[in-house]
Amino acid sequence: MDDYDPFEFPDSDFAPVEATTSRLALLTLEEAHDLLRVLVTVAQEGGPVSAEADRLAKEIAARVPSEN
């Protein structure tokens, strides 16, 4: 995972990320749940990427334990 190419968002307001930082190979459970919430929201909004967001949300939900 350390040899990834940082993805640039030229028109975004995201805070810059240090490209020299080592990343964990896996998401924490909390990060996975956060990502799942974002994907479900995108899927429910019904835009051009909603089908892909729905597919990815289902894949992640099948692999992580429930929050409850």
N, C-alpha and C positions, 0 to 999 in steps of 0.2 A: 504494500500500500504506500510505501514511502516514495515510489517513483511516479506518482500521479502528476498530471498536468493541471495546474490550478485553472479553474474555469472562470473566465472574466465576464462580469455583467456590466458592460459599459454604461448603460442607462439606468442603473439601479442606485438605491440609497443604502445598499448593504455596507456594513463596516468591512474594511479591508481585513484579509486573513493572512497571517504570516505563512508564506510558502515553505519556510524552513522548519516548521513545526512538524514533529512526528505525529502521525494519526493512529488511532486504535484501529485494528483490523475489523473489529465488530462494533456495532452500535450498542450503547447501554440499553437496558430495558426502557428507561425513561425516554431516551432519544427515539427508540422505535415507536413508542406510543405517541410521542409528539409528531413524528413523521406520519404515522397512521392517521392522526386527526387532520393534518393538513391535506393528505391525499383524499380522505373522505369528503372534506369540505370542497375541494376542487371538483371531485366527481359529482357532488350534488349540485354544483352551480351550473353544470351542463354547458361548458364551453368546448372548444376544439380539442382539448386534451382530457376531457372528462372520462372518456372510455378508457384511456390509458391509465389515468389516475385510479379509476375503479378497479382495473385489473391489478395494478400494483398494490392497492389497499388490501385486496383479497389475498394476494400472495403473502404480504407481511402479516396480516391477521392470522393466517394459517400457521405462521412460524413463531409467533411470540405469545407468551401466556397473557391471559386477560388481565386487565387492571384490577378487576374486582377480586 
